[in-house]
C-alpha cells in the first residue's frame, strides 16, 4: 500500500509528508524493525546479558557465546523471541583493547542501529563516556545497564560485614551511575542494576517491562530517524522522471547555439533549470518555509543542510566555453567572416557539459531532499522517547 507520506514526497510536498508521518498513531510503527546494539567493555557481560534477555541458557545453540576471555569478535544479531521486530546485536568490547581490536572497531558504524544498551560492570569508565557522547551525537537513546550486581553485593558484604545493607549498596551503585551520566549531559538517565545469572532479581524484570512499554515510542523514533532513507526509492524514481525532461532543455540549447555569448547561455539555462528542479523536489523558498514552520526550525537551518551545485560552481564548469568563445572572436576579427568553426567548437564543448550539469543538478536536488528531511526530523526523533 502506498502511504500518504510517499505520495507527498513524490509531489515535492515535504511539509505535507512530514505532517503525515508525525500524525501517525503509535500502533502504525509496530511493524518497524528496532535494532538494539548492546555495547560496552570486554568482559562486562554483554553476551550473557543478551542471553538473559532472550531467556536462553549459555549452552543453548541459539545463545550468544560467553566465556572468561573476550569471546565476541564480530557483530552478531539475535531476534527477540517475544517482542516483534526487535533484534539485539552483540558487539565486540570497546576499550581495554587487545591485539587487533582497534582495527575491528573502526569497521563498526553505530549509525546502523536504532537504540543502545550500554553495559558496564564495576564502575563507570571513560569508555562509557565515549559511547554516551557518540550515541547522543547521533540523536539516539540508550539504557545504561550495570551488570554483575551479585558480585558487587558479595564484595560489599566482605568489606563491611557489620554495616552491610543490600538496598543501600544497590542504591549507591545506581546513584553513582546516574551522576556520571548526568555529567555527560544525559537528562533523566535510565539505569538498571542487574545480574545476568538471576534474570528474575534486581532490576532485570523492570528493564524488560520498561523496554516493552517504551517499544512503540522507540520504533517511532527509529522510523523518524530512518525516514530520509525510507524515502530514497521514491527520490530515485523522481530523479528518473525529471531526467527525462532534460531533453527538452537540451533542445532549447541546440536552438540557441548560434548565440554569440555561449559562456553566459549555459549559466542562464542552469539557473532556470535549478530553480525549476528545486520547485519540483520541494526545495524552493516557499516549500522550505512551510517545512520549517511545521518542525519548529528556520528556513536558514534547512537551507544550510543543502550541498548541491550552486551558481558559482556552475560558472567553474563552463570555463571551457571560453575556448570556443576565443576561437569565435579570433575567427571573426582575423578572417572577417561568420565564426563557423568557433560555433561548432563551442557547441561541441557546451552541449555535453551542459547536459551533465543538468544531470548533476537533479542528483543534487534529490540528495538535498534527504539532507533537509534529516535536518527537519532530527529534533522530532529525540522527542520520541
FIBAMI-541440 format. One record per residue (C-alpha): chain; x, y, z. Coordinates in nm, 3 decimals. Each point is the difference from the previous one (the first is absolute). Layout:
BEGIN
cadena_x_y_z
A_X_Y_Z $
...
% end
This chain:
BEGIN
cadena_x_y_z
A_0.000_0.000_0.000 $
A_0.134_0.344_-0.094 $
A_0.001_0.219_0.310 $
A_-0.115_0.361_-0.007 $
A_0.348_0.125_0.092 $
A_0.145_-0.183_-0.303 $
A_-0.244_0.177_-0.230 $
A_0.090_0.335_0.157 $
A_0.374_-0.062_-0.050 $
A_-0.053_-0.092_-0.366 $
A_-0.193_0.327_-0.046 $
A_0.269_0.209_0.168 $
A_-0.219_0.081_0.300 $
A_0.255_-0.049_0.280 $
A_-0.202_0.178_0.268 $
A_-0.301_-0.216_-0.083 $
A_0.209_-0.317_0.011 $
A_0.141_0.088_0.342 $
A_-0.347_0.091_0.126 $
A_-0.138_-0.337_-0.112 $
A_0.281_-0.187_0.180 $
A_-0.022_0.200_0.323 $
A_-0.377_-0.050_0.010 $
A_0.028_-0.378_-0.011 $
A_-0.122_-0.175_0.318 $
A_0.252_-0.214_0.190 $
A_-0.148_-0.335_-0.119 $
A_0.094_0.097_-0.357 $
A_0.367_-0.051_0.091 $
A_-0.048_-0.349_0.145 $
A_0.140_-0.167_-0.315 $
A_0.309_0.223_-0.001 $
A_0.317_-0.200_0.077 $
A_0.189_0.112_0.310 $
A_0.371_-0.081_-0.004 $
A_0.145_0.017_0.352 $
A_0.379_0.005_0.033 $
A_0.139_-0.140_0.325 $
A_0.332_0.176_0.055 $
A_0.259_0.034_0.274 $
A_0.339_-0.118_0.116 $
A_0.139_-0.350_-0.053 $
A_-0.099_-0.229_0.284 $
A_-0.283_0.221_0.122 $
A_-0.258_-0.273_-0.071 $
A_-0.155_0.120_-0.327 $
A_-0.047_-0.350_-0.145 $
A_-0.134_-0.137_0.329 $
A_-0.238_0.296_0.018 $
A_-0.135_-0.080_-0.348 $
A_-0.054_-0.364_0.101 $
A_-0.186_0.111_0.311 $
A_-0.219_0.235_-0.210 $
A_-0.078_-0.283_-0.240 $
A_-0.063_-0.251_0.279 $
A_0.277_-0.233_-0.124 $
A_0.251_-0.206_0.192 $
A_0.366_0.037_-0.094 $
A_0.008_-0.356_-0.137 $
A_-0.296_0.062_-0.233 $
A_0.119_-0.010_-0.367 $
A_-0.196_0.320_-0.064 $
A_0.173_0.186_0.284 $
A_0.276_0.258_-0.028 $
A_0.343_-0.147_0.073 $
A_0.128_0.086_0.350 $
A_0.322_-0.067_0.186 $
A_0.264_0.132_0.238 $
A_0.202_0.152_-0.282 $
A_-0.138_0.234_-0.268 $
A_-0.211_-0.223_-0.226 $
A_-0.189_0.245_-0.223 $
A_0.219_0.095_-0.295 $
A_-0.265_0.099_-0.254 $
A_-0.345_0.156_0.006 $
A_-0.274_-0.262_0.027 $
A_-0.379_0.038_-0.003 $
A_-0.249_-0.174_0.231 $
A_-0.375_0.046_-0.068 $
A_-0.207_0.040_0.314 $
A_-0.240_-0.296_0.044 $
A_-0.300_0.197_0.129 $
A_0.047_0.365_-0.101 $
A_-0.094_0.037_-0.369 $
A_0.265_0.132_-0.237 $
A_0.253_0.055_0.280 $
A_0.356_-0.113_-0.073 $
A_0.279_0.008_0.258 $
A_0.353_0.041_-0.139 $
A_0.300_-0.126_0.194 $
A_0.310_0.218_-0.050 $
A_0.368_-0.055_0.070 $
A_0.121_0.183_0.309 $
A_0.103_0.364_-0.007 $
A_0.309_0.116_0.189 $
A_0.275_-0.204_0.166 $
A_0.093_-0.108_-0.352 $
A_0.160_-0.334_-0.069 $
A_0.213_-0.066_-0.308 $
A_-0.191_0.091_-0.318 $
A_-0.308_0.129_0.180 $
A_0.054_0.367_-0.090 $
A_0.013_-0.097_-0.368 $
A_-0.335_-0.177_0.031 $
A_-0.171_0.281_0.190 $
A_0.045_0.238_-0.293 $
A_-0.214_-0.227_-0.217 $
A_-0.304_0.017_0.229 $
A_-0.225_0.293_-0.083 $
A_-0.242_0.061_0.286 $
A_-0.217_0.211_-0.231 $
A_-0.149_-0.325_-0.130 $
A_-0.173_-0.062_0.334 $
A_-0.311_0.162_0.142 $
A_0.039_-0.039_0.376 $
A_0.278_-0.094_0.240 $
A_0.059_-0.185_0.322 $
A_0.330_0.104_0.158 $
A_0.120_-0.282_0.222 $
A_0.250_0.069_0.278 $
A_0.135_-0.178_0.305 $
A_0.190_0.108_0.313 $
A_0.001_0.375_-0.074 $
A_-0.072_0.269_-0.258 $
A_0.298_0.039_-0.233 $
A_0.120_0.233_-0.276 $
A_-0.112_-0.263_-0.254 $
A_-0.358_0.051_0.117 $
A_0.038_0.377_-0.026 $
A_0.122_-0.036_-0.359 $
A_-0.295_-0.221_-0.088 $
A_-0.249_0.239_0.162 $
A_0.136_0.295_-0.198 $
A_0.004_-0.197_-0.325 $
A_-0.360_-0.115_0.046 $
A_-0.122_0.348_0.095 $
A_0.175_0.154_-0.300 $
A_-0.210_-0.232_-0.217 $
A_-0.317_0.124_0.174 $
A_-0.081_-0.348_0.129 $
A_-0.089_-0.148_0.339 $
A_0.137_-0.266_0.231 $
A_-0.037_-0.190_0.327 $
A_0.297_-0.037_0.232 $
A_0.022_-0.348_0.152 $
A_0.235_-0.071_0.290 $
A_0.060_-0.375_0.001 $
A_0.146_-0.240_0.259 $
A_-0.205_0.140_0.287 $
A_0.046_-0.331_0.184 $
A_0.379_0.044_-0.003 $
A_-0.030_0.363_0.115 $
A_-0.216_-0.106_0.293 $
A_0.238_-0.281_0.097 $
A_0.296_0.241_-0.007 $
A_-0.188_0.256_0.212 $
A_-0.096_-0.268_0.252 $
A_0.362_-0.116_0.036 $
A_0.131_0.355_0.039 $
A_-0.257_0.120_0.256 $
A_-0.179_-0.303_0.146 $
A_-0.130_0.182_0.305 $
A_-0.144_0.294_-0.194 $
A_-0.120_-0.196_-0.306 $
A_-0.338_0.103_-0.144 $
A_-0.092_-0.136_-0.342 $
A_-0.251_0.274_-0.081 $
A_0.249_0.276_0.088 $
A_0.275_-0.159_-0.209 $
A_-0.225_-0.030_-0.308 $
A_-0.129_0.355_0.046 $
A_0.357_0.132_0.029 $
A_0.102_-0.178_-0.323 $
A_-0.303_0.135_-0.185 $
A_0.046_0.358_0.121 $
A_0.370_-0.009_-0.090 $
A_-0.085_-0.112_-0.356 $
A_-0.267_0.268_-0.034 $
A_0.236_0.274_0.120 $
A_0.261_-0.106_-0.257 $
A_-0.260_0.002_-0.277 $
A_-0.135_0.341_0.103 $
A_0.356_0.137_-0.020 $
A_-0.001_-0.118_-0.363 $
A_-0.312_0.208_-0.066 $
A_-0.258_-0.279_0.022 $
A_-0.342_0.109_0.121 $
A_-0.189_-0.244_0.222 $
A_0.237_-0.294_-0.065 $
A_-0.152_-0.346_0.017 $
A_0.227_-0.226_0.205 $
A_-0.062_-0.366_0.082 $
A_0.197_-0.212_0.246 $
A_-0.010_-0.367_-0.103 $
A_0.159_-0.339_0.034 $
A_0.007_-0.197_-0.324 $
A_-0.027_-0.325_0.196 $
A_-0.310_0.108_0.192 $
A_-0.241_0.139_-0.261 $
A_-0.286_0.009_0.251 $
A_0.191_0.209_0.256 $
A_0.117_0.359_0.044 $
A_-0.104_0.229_-0.290 $
A_-0.020_-0.264_-0.272 $
A_-0.381_-0.035_0.011 $
A_-0.028_0.382_0.005 $
A_0.233_0.026_-0.300 $
A_-0.205_-0.246_-0.202 $
A_-0.325_0.172_0.091 $
A_0.145_0.344_-0.079 $
A_0.117_-0.115_-0.344 $
A_-0.342_-0.149_-0.069 $
A_-0.174_0.325_0.100 $
A_0.244_0.218_-0.196 $
A_-0.003_-0.223_-0.307 $
A_-0.244_0.190_-0.223 $
A_0.157_0.335_0.087 $
A_0.344_-0.140_-0.075 $
A_-0.125_-0.136_-0.333 $
A_-0.149_0.339_-0.081 $
A_0.335_0.163_0.077 $
A_0.175_-0.256_-0.223 $
A_-0.247_0.063_-0.283 $
A_0.040_0.379_0.018 $
A_0.380_-0.018_0.001 $
A_-0.012_-0.252_-0.285 $
A_-0.269_0.189_-0.195 $
A_0.238_0.174_-0.246 $
A_0.144_-0.342_-0.094 $
A_-0.352_-0.144_-0.030 $
A_-0.069_0.272_-0.257 $
A_0.301_-0.095_-0.217 $
A_-0.195_-0.229_-0.240 $
A_-0.255_0.279_-0.051 $
A_0.275_0.255_-0.067 $
A_0.177_-0.236_-0.240 $
A_-0.321_-0.044_-0.199 $
A_-0.051_0.375_-0.002 $
A_0.356_0.053_-0.126 $
A_-0.072_-0.230_-0.296 $
A_-0.317_0.192_-0.084 $
A_0.172_0.337_0.018 $
A_0.298_-0.117_-0.207 $
A_-0.236_-0.082_-0.285 $
A_-0.086_0.368_-0.012 $
A_0.363_0.098_-0.060 $
A_-0.040_-0.067_-0.370 $
A_-0.240_0.292_-0.027 $
A_0.260_0.228_0.156 $
A_0.265_-0.147_-0.228 $
A_-0.212_0.083_-0.306 $
A_-0.022_0.359_0.122 $
A_0.379_0.009_0.015 $
A_0.028_-0.134_-0.356 $
A_-0.231_0.274_-0.128 $
A_0.203_0.262_0.182 $
A_0.342_-0.124_-0.117 $
A_0.032_0.292_-0.239 $
A_0.017_0.239_0.295 $
A_0.318_0.212_0.002 $
A_0.028_-0.045_0.380 $
A_0.025_-0.378_0.055 $
A_0.175_0.054_0.336 $
A_-0.307_0.172_0.148 $
A_-0.263_-0.219_-0.159 $
A_0.070_-0.319_0.206 $
A_0.006_0.204_0.323 $
A_-0.339_0.148_-0.081 $
A_-0.136_-0.340_-0.098 $
A_0.143_-0.163_0.313 $
A_-0.145_0.271_0.225 $
A_-0.347_-0.045_-0.147 $
A_0.021_-0.378_0.011 $
A_0.129_0.005_0.360 $
A_-0.293_0.215_0.114 $
A_-0.246_-0.227_-0.179 $
A_0.171_-0.307_0.149 $
A_-0.016_0.137_0.355 $
A_-0.366_0.079_-0.050 $
A_-0.071_-0.352_-0.123 $
A_0.180_-0.161_0.297 $
A_-0.149_0.240_0.256 $
A_0.321_0.191_0.072 $
A_-0.114_0.345_-0.111 $
A_-0.025_0.280_0.256 $
A_-0.375_-0.031_0.048 $
A_0.011_-0.376_0.056 $
A_0.294_0.022_0.239 $
A_-0.177_0.272_0.199 $
A_-0.305_-0.225_0.039 $
A_0.216_-0.293_0.109 $
A_0.196_0.217_0.244 $
A_-0.323_0.123_0.158 $
A_-0.128_-0.357_0.034 $
A_0.307_-0.125_0.188 $
A_0.076_0.318_0.195 $
A_0.323_0.087_-0.179 $
A_0.114_0.287_-0.222 $
A_0.026_-0.012_-0.378 $
A_0.363_0.102_0.038 $
A_0.073_-0.314_0.205 $
A_-0.158_-0.221_-0.265 $
A_0.179_0.176_-0.286 $
A_0.331_-0.046_0.183 $
A_-0.042_-0.377_-0.045 $
A_-0.008_0.034_-0.380 $
A_0.323_-0.073_-0.189 $
A_-0.099_-0.021_-0.365 $
A_0.170_0.182_-0.286 $
A_-0.030_0.379_0.031 $
A_0.029_0.277_-0.255 $
A_0.364_0.072_0.085 $
A_0.096_-0.367_-0.045 $
A_-0.195_-0.004_-0.327 $
A_0.207_0.294_-0.122 $
A_0.316_-0.205_0.052 $
A_-0.154_-0.280_-0.205 $
A_-0.054_0.231_-0.298 $
A_0.352_0.143_-0.009 $
A_0.089_-0.233_-0.293 $
A_-0.258_0.200_-0.202 $
A_0.255_0.283_-0.007 $
A_0.207_-0.211_-0.240 $
A_-0.284_-0.004_-0.252 $
A_-0.071_0.367_0.059 $
A_0.364_0.088_-0.061 $
A_0.005_-0.196_-0.326 $
A_-0.322_0.173_-0.109 $
A_0.151_0.343_0.072 $
A_0.325_-0.084_-0.178 $
A_-0.185_-0.143_-0.300 $
A_-0.230_0.304_-0.025 $
A_0.264_0.272_0.039 $
A_0.291_-0.174_-0.171 $
A_-0.177_-0.149_-0.298 $
A_-0.297_0.239_0.001 $
A_-0.270_-0.258_-0.060 $
A_-0.264_-0.180_0.201 $
A_0.180_-0.219_0.261 $
A_-0.120_-0.338_-0.125 $
A_0.284_-0.204_0.150 $
A_-0.024_0.191_0.330 $
A_-0.374_-0.067_0.026 $
A_0.050_-0.371_-0.068 $
A_0.278_-0.022_0.259 $
A_-0.204_0.196_0.253 $
A_-0.302_-0.224_-0.056 $
A_0.212_-0.314_0.027 $
A_0.127_0.115_0.338 $
A_-0.319_0.158_0.131 $
A_-0.260_-0.261_-0.091 $
A_0.133_-0.309_0.189 $
A_0.129_0.209_0.290 $
A_-0.337_0.172_0.046 $
A_-0.175_-0.335_-0.014 $
A_0.218_-0.138_0.278 $
A_-0.052_0.318_0.202 $
A_-0.375_-0.052_-0.016 $
A_0.044_-0.366_0.099 $
A_0.210_0.106_0.298 $
A_-0.261_0.258_0.092 $
A_-0.272_-0.267_0.019 $
A_0.213_-0.239_0.204 $
A_0.099_0.285_0.230 $
A_-0.364_0.099_0.055 $
A_-0.092_-0.359_0.092 $
A_0.293_-0.022_0.244 $
A_-0.093_0.340_0.146 $
A_-0.355_-0.123_0.057 $
A_0.134_-0.280_0.216 $
A_0.229_0.239_0.190 $
A_-0.280_0.249_0.060 $
A_-0.233_-0.273_0.129 $
A_0.275_-0.124_0.234 $
A_0.050_0.351_0.134 $
A_-0.373_0.058_0.035 $
A_-0.065_-0.323_0.191 $
A_0.311_-0.019_0.220 $
A_-0.169_0.176_0.292 $
A_-0.324_-0.194_-0.046 $
A_0.192_-0.327_0.031 $
A_0.145_0.113_0.334 $
A_-0.349_0.085_0.131 $
A_-0.130_-0.350_-0.064 $
A_0.141_-0.152_0.317 $
% end
